[in-house]
Amino acid sequence: MTVNMTKVGRRGLLFSFDELNKAPYYCTTNVFILMGHKRYYVCDTYLGAYYMTPILTYLESHYGKKDYVIFNSHSHWDHIWGNSLFHNHLIVSHEKCRAFIQLEGEEEMKAHADSYAKEQVEIVLPNVTFSHSMVFEDDEVEFFYSPGHSEDSSSCYDRQEKILFVGDNVEAPLPSLSWHDMEQYILTLQHYLEMDAKHIVISHGPVINRSLIRDNIAYLCNLKRHNKLTFSDNDIMQKHHDNLNFLNHGN
Ligand SMILES: [Zn+2]
């Protein structure tokens, strides 16, 4: 396991893992921590307790013991397997995310556990859900519904430090589709641009700036208009084909 840690603003810690940084995904995957006064807010739980435990050890040895609030940005397997470590804590998600994990969590686990799990994965559902948003007022931390990459995607906003965590909704170089509603996806990304975020954290890759959001919007607009696109880079072309395949056939 190689994990990189980057400080984001005054109270954000981005832990970046590389287990998915090979075929067919070729991306790092992040767990993002906001260190509130009262609690640690853990955005996504990656591939299980094995990977999350060193993060907890680090937090508690450097910043002391606090309660944990876990946030699942969406239901996909690479974001939720570490929930099992936190079954006695608040695990927050959008109501659709919980429903999707309930529906597909076991199946996705069976499909990917052999390749990516370090221990027996237990699917643990969120125990608190919201439909629009919820706010931990004392820590100025907000979770809000932001469908796009998937229908169940939501985001986290640190109102104090103006740090926005967008999960899989923004990706470099192209967004990755697992939902058909591109109009709503574009609205979500436009909403991000209207927020006063100073730091923008994504799930797969380093901290980004707004221009990537604008590029992702431009790409989605092209897809929506059925414009023919070509990319000189083979990997990018492949990603574009994956998106077209999803739109044409869904899976
Ligand atoms: Zn995803």
Boltz pocket constraint, residues with backbone or C-beta under 6 A from the ligand:
constraints:
  - pocket:
      binder: B
      contacts: [[A, 74], [A, 76], [A, 149], [A, 150], [A, 168]]
      max_distance: 6.0
